[in-house]
Amino acid sequence: MARPRRNIELVRQKILEEAKATILELGWESLTMVTLAKRLNMSVGNLYKFFDSKDELFLAIFTDFHAGLNQQLQDHLHEESLDEPHLGKLIDIYFHYANSQFHLYELVMHPPILYKDFVDTPLQPMAEDMRKETLRTMDLGKRAVAGALRQKGVQVDERELVARFVYFFNSVHGLLLTMHSRIMPYILFEPDAMIPLQLAMIQKIVLSSAPFSQELAAQS
């Protein structure tokens, strides 16, 4: 007798959660189908009935990571009232979501396989979902920056808006990597205490009234 679709989805979700737990504990390279099957008390043959490969698991994990982040951002993204404290909340959500799942964040930021690797393969539909969720994260972030600038009365063109968003993205990414660096405890006694100040500084620069693109043009 075939399994009901709902049961299949429940088992797939259980496998996905255990795969994420394995990555958070041991890292992506340590995740194998054999290791995962053992952790689930499941035969490898049964595991392959739900996920055909580690590549399929990767796509599911990547998509799930962005979908969870997007939901949290969307829940707090009210563009009509996006003042500075509101943007600060969104930045805080982004940072702490990634920081609390750092090994997953590393995997998403440095994927072992890319969308192009799945084109014209049976996994292309899943890769399309991954791509859509990733682009949605970028769109939500850009809309947040644009909304906060608009509420503050700062007018920037599309080029500078993109530049400010990229600055935000790169700065938060750099902060995440630094906080998980092995040398950070030697630089700061209490590195976690610096996080709010660092995030506030990033926000201030992103929302600066100074037209950076115009200043660069004047200097050239």
N, C-alpha and C positions, 0 to 999 in steps of 0.2 A: 504493500500500500504506500502510495506517495505521501510525503510529509505535507501537511497544510502549509500554504505560503507564509502564514503568520509565524509558524514554528521555525521555518527556515530563516526568516529575518531575525528572530530572537536568537537563534544559534549563531548566525553571522555576526550579530552585535556583540554577543558574548566573546566570540573569537577575536573580534576587533578590539574590544576593551582589554583582553589579555595580551594581545600583541602590543598595544600602546603601553601597558604596564611593563612589559618586557623591555621595550625600548627605553622607557624612563629609568629602569633599573640597570640595564646592561648595555644599552646603545643599540643602534640599528644593525651593526655588523654581527652582533651576537644573536640576532633574531633569525632562526631557521625554522622551517616547517616542522622538523623533528623536535626541536626545543619547544616550540609552541604546542605541539601535540602532547608532549609530556606534561607541560604545565596545565593543560586542560584535561588531563586524564582521558585522552582521546587517541585513537589510532591515527597514524599518518594518513592511511587510506581514507578514513572518515573526514579528516581535515580537508583533504583535496576535493571532497564532495561539495564543500562550501566556498573554498577559495582555490582556484586552479594553480596559483603560483604566488611567490613572494611579491612579484610585480603587482598582482591584483591587490594584495594586502596593502602595498605601498599606496596605490591609488586611493583605496578606501580610507586609509589613515590620513593622507594629505587632504582629501576632500573634507573629511570629518573635522580636522583641525580648523580649516578656514570657515567651515559652516558654523562651528561653535563660536568662533571669534566674531563672525559677521552678525550672528544673532544678538550677541551682547552689544555690539556697536549700534546695530539698528534699533535696539530697545531704548537707547539713550540719545539717538540722533534726532533732535528736534530743530531743524534748520531755522525755523522762524524765531527761535529764542536761543540761538547758539552764541552765548556770550563767552568771555574768557574763562570763567570758572567751569562752564559747561564743557568747553573744549578740553580743559584740564582733566575733567572726569573721563572723557573719551581716551585721552592719552594715557591716563592711569590704567584704564581697562585694558588697553592694548599691551602696555608694558607688563602688567601683572599676569595677564592671560599667558603671554609667552614665557615669562619668568617662571611661572609655576609648572610649566611643562617644557623645560628648556631643551631636553634631548629631542623632543618632538619638533620644537621650533628649529633646532639645528638641522634636523632632517628635512624640514620644509624649505628652509633657506638654502640648503646645499643638497638638493635632491640627487640621488645616485642615477636617476633616469629622468628624462624630460618628456614633455608632451609630444615632441616630434618623434620620439622613439616608439610611440604607440599608434602613429598614423598608419592606416591600412592594416591594422591588426584587429583581432577580436576584442581587444581592450580599448579601442578608440572611443566608444561611447562613454566609458568610465573616465577616460582621459579628458573628454569634453566637459564632463561634470567638474573635474578637478580644475580645469582652466577657468570655467565660469565662476566658481567660488573664489579663485585667486583674484580674478579681475574685479569681482564684487568687493573684495577687501580693499583693493586699490581705489575703487570708486567711492566707497564710504569714507575712506580717509581723506580723499581729495575734497569731497563735499563738506566734510567737517571743517577743514581748513578754510575753504571758500566761504562757508556760512559765518564762521567766526570773524573773518576779515570784513565781511559785509556788515555785520552787526557793529563792528568797531569803526566803520566808515573808512576803511583802508581800501583804496582802489588799485588793483593790480591787473595786468594783462594776463592772458592765458599762459604765456611763457614763464612769467614770474610765479604764477600760481603753482604751476607744475614744479618749478624749482624749489619753492617753499615746501611743497609736499615731500619732494625727494629729500630735502634737508631734514625734515622731521623723521622720515623713514630711516635714513642713514644714521641719524643721531641716536634714535632709540635702539636701532640694531647694534650700533657701537657700544652703547651703554650696557645692553644685555650681554654682549660678548665680554666686556670688561668685568662686569660683576661676577661672571663665571670663570674668570681667568685665575690661574693658580697663584699669580703674583699679587693679586689685589689685596689679600690680607697683609702683605708686607708694605703696601703703599698707604692703606688706611686701616686704622684700628677697628672702626665700625663702618665698613663700606655700605651696609644697608641704610645707614642714617643719611647718606648722601643722595639717595635715590630721589626723594621728593624735590630737593633743591635742583638736581640735574634736570628732572622733568620740567620743573618750572622755568628753568633757563632755556630749554628747548622751545617751550611754548612762547616765551617772550620774543625770541628771535623770529619764530615763524609768524608771529602777529605784529612784528615791528612795522611802524609807520614809514620807515625809510624805504624808498623805492630802489632796491638793490640793483635791479637791471639798469636803471637810469644812471646810477652812480658808476657802474662799470663802463657804460657807454661814454660817460663824460671823461673817464680816466684814460680811455683808449685813444 
